[in-house]
Amino acid sequence: RSRGDSCGRSSTAFAAPVSLGRTELALIVSAFALLGWIAVAAAWSESVPRTMLEVQRVAAYVAVVVACMVVVRARTYGSLLIGAWAGGVVVSVYSLATRLFPDRLGQFDPIAGYRLSAPVGYWNALGILAVLGIILAVGLAARARAVTGALAAASLLVLVPTLYFTFSRGAWVALGIGLAVAVALDPRRLQLVVVVAVLAVCPAFVVATAYGSAALTRPATSFASAAREGHRLALLL
């Protein structure tokens, strides 16, 4: 009987209906529309195989979106956001370390040049990953419990410099749009604006310091100078 009850509970759990609101449905429809548009682009693409690879990549993104909508429940959204933020921080820590410690982890990509791209391999992609981490960090700092909020706030000292060293203008535009949307949708927008203003002080000082270092921002510099300036900025962080 115990075994039968257990099976019954399991089947009930898997058979539980999934209720999606208009926002969730809009996101799913938009994701499939993007996938369809890229697939149609194969008709005029100069390289159909490369377009199909892009279709496969976006299909994976769509699958993740659908899985999140179907599997994640309201009580677990917090864990999903914290996990996404933590993943972005881990990648950014390694990426930023390649710039600050070139004598230990230095990498050079002839295509990316001096734009930070490791370990993702594309500076714009790394920039967008850092932007997602920044927006999540701001939200966690403003709304999460004390320990999580403090860690999220501190992570901006990694995420923002990583974004800066990608030299991705599109990623900065995305950050501005993301923060503007967050403020517009937040019912406590004034409090969020204050949090953003306070949290921006230290990362802005670090970025200004990095901007003034030719060894960290220009490829035409000696390796010794890059390592020395990188160590100094790491100490400042």
C-alpha positions in Angstrom: 0.0 0.0 0.0 2.8 2.4 0.8 4.4 1.7 -2.5 1.1 2.4 -4.3 0.5 5.6 -2.4 4.0 6.8 -3.4 3.4 6.0 -7.0 0.0 7.8 -6.8 1.6 10.9 -5.4 4.3 10.9 -8.0 1.8 10.6 -10.9 -0.2 13.4 -9.3 2.9 15.6 -9.1 3.7 15.0 -12.8 0.1 15.5 -13.9 -0.2 18.8 -12.1 -1.5 21.4 -14.6 0.8 24.2 -15.5 -0.8 27.6 -15.5 1.0 30.3 -17.7 0.1 33.9 -17.6 0.2 36.4 -20.5 3.7 37.4 -19.7 5.0 33.8 -19.8 3.1 33.0 -23.0 4.4 36.2 -24.6 8.0 35.1 -23.8 7.5 31.6 -25.2 5.8 33.0 -28.4 8.6 35.5 -28.8 11.3 32.8 -28.4 9.7 30.6 -31.0 9.2 33.6 -33.3 13.0 34.4 -33.1 13.8 30.7 -33.8 11.5 30.8 -36.8 12.9 34.0 -38.2 16.5 32.6 -38.0 15.4 29.4 -39.7 13.7 31.4 -42.5 16.9 33.4 -42.9 18.5 30.3 -44.4 16.7 31.1 -47.6 19.0 34.1 -48.2 22.0 33.2 -46.1 25.4 33.1 -47.7 26.2 30.0 -45.6 23.2 27.7 -44.9 25.3 25.3 -42.7 26.3 28.2 -40.4 22.7 29.4 -40.3 21.6 25.9 -39.3 24.1 25.9 -36.5 22.6 29.2 -35.3 19.2 27.6 -35.5 20.4 24.7 -33.3 21.9 27.2 -30.8 18.7 29.3 -30.5 16.6 26.1 -30.3 18.6 25.3 -27.2 17.7 28.7 -25.8 14.0 28.2 -26.6 14.1 24.8 -24.8 15.6 26.5 -21.7 12.8 29.1 -21.7 10.1 26.5 -22.1 11.6 24.3 -19.4 11.8 27.3 -17.0 8.1 28.2 -17.7 7.0 24.6 -17.2 9.2 23.3 -14.4 10.0 26.4 -12.2 7.3 27.3 -9.7 6.8 30.6 -7.8 8.5 29.3 -4.7 11.7 28.3 -6.6 12.1 31.4 -8.8 14.5 32.8 -6.2 16.8 29.8 -6.5 16.7 30.1 -10.3 17.7 33.8 -10.1 20.5 33.2 -7.6 21.8 30.3 -9.6 21.9 32.4 -12.8 23.6 35.3 -11.0 26.2 33.0 -9.4 27.0 31.3 -12.7 27.6 34.7 -14.3 29.9 35.7 -11.4 31.9 32.6 -11.7 32.5 33.1 -15.4 33.3 36.8 -14.8 35.8 36.0 -12.1 37.9 33.8 -14.4 37.5 36.2 -17.3 38.6 39.3 -15.3 41.5 37.3 -13.8 42.9 36.8 -17.3 43.2 40.6 -17.6 44.4 41.3 -14.1 46.9 38.4 -13.9 48.2 38.0 -17.4 51.4 36.4 -16.0 49.3 33.5 -14.6 46.1 33.3 -16.7 46.8 35.5 -19.7 45.2 34.7 -23.0 45.3 36.4 -26.4 42.7 35.9 -29.0 43.8 37.3 -32.4 40.2 37.9 -33.4 39.1 39.6 -30.2 42.3 41.5 -29.8 42.5 43.2 -26.4 38.7 42.8 -25.8 38.0 40.5 -23.0 36.3 37.3 -24.3 37.5 34.3 -22.4 36.1 31.8 -21.6 33.0 32.4 -23.7 35.0 33.2 -26.8 33.1 36.3 -28.0 33.3 39.7 -26.3 29.7 40.7 -27.0 28.5 37.4 -25.5 30.6 37.8 -22.4 29.4 41.4 -22.1 25.7 40.3 -22.2 26.5 37.6 -19.6 28.0 40.2 -17.4 25.0 42.5 -17.9 22.6 39.7 -16.9 24.7 39.2 -13.8 24.7 42.9 -13.0 20.9 43.3 -13.3 20.3 40.2 -11.1 22.9 41.4 -8.6 21.1 44.8 -8.3 17.8 43.0 -7.8 19.2 40.7 -5.2 21.0 43.5 -3.4 17.7 45.5 -3.3 15.4 42.6 -2.4 17.2 39.6 -1.0 18.2 38.8 2.5 21.2 40.5 4.1 23.9 37.9 3.3 22.7 37.2 -0.2 22.2 40.9 -0.8 25.7 41.8 0.5 27.3 39.1 -1.7 25.3 40.4 -4.8 26.4 43.9 -4.1 30.1 42.9 -3.8 29.9 40.9 -7.0 29.4 44.1 -8.9 33.1 44.7 -8.4 33.7 41.7 -10.6 30.8 42.0 -13.1 31.1 45.7 -14.0 34.9 45.6 -14.7 34.4 42.4 -16.8 31.7 44.3 -18.8 34.1 47.2 -19.2 37.0 45.2 -20.5 34.8 43.6 -23.2 34.6 47.1 -24.7 31.1 46.0 -26.0 29.0 49.0 -26.7 26.0 46.9 -27.3 26.3 45.3 -23.9 26.3 48.7 -22.3 23.2 49.7 -24.2 21.6 46.5 -23.0 22.5 47.3 -19.4 20.9 50.7 -19.7 17.7 49.2 -21.2 17.6 46.4 -18.6 17.9 48.8 -15.7 15.3 51.2 -17.1 12.9 48.3 -17.6 13.6 47.1 -14.0 12.9 50.5 -12.6 9.7 50.9 -14.7 8.3 47.6 -13.6 9.2 47.8 -9.9 6.4 49.1 -7.7 9.1 50.4 -5.3 11.1 52.1 -8.1 12.3 55.0 -6.0 14.0 52.6 -3.5 15.5 50.7 -6.4 16.9 53.9 -8.0 18.5 54.7 -4.7 20.0 51.2 -4.4 21.4 51.5 -8.0 22.9 54.9 -7.2 24.6 53.7 -4.1 25.9 50.5 -5.6 27.3 52.3 -8.7 29.8 54.3 -6.7 32.5 51.7 -6.2 32.3 50.0 -9.6 32.3 53.4 -11.3 35.5 54.3 -9.4 37.1 51.0 -10.5 36.1 51.5 -14.1 37.5 55.1 -14.1 40.8 53.7 -12.7 40.9 51.1 -15.4 40.1 53.7 -18.1 43.1 55.7 -17.0 45.5 52.7 -17.3 46.9 52.4 -20.8 48.4 49.0 -20.0 45.0 47.5 -19.3 43.1 49.1 -22.2 45.5 49.3 -25.1 47.2 46.3 -26.8 50.4 48.3 -27.6 51.9 48.0 -24.2 54.6 45.8 -22.6 53.6 42.6 -20.9 55.3 43.7 -17.7 53.3 46.9 -17.6 50.0 45.0 -18.2 50.8 42.6 -15.3 51.9 45.4 -13.0 48.7 47.5 -13.7 46.6 44.4 -13.5 47.9 43.5 -10.0 47.2 47.1 -8.8 43.7 47.0 -10.0 43.1 43.6 -8.4 44.4 45.1 -5.1 42.0 48.0 -5.5 39.1 45.6 -6.1 
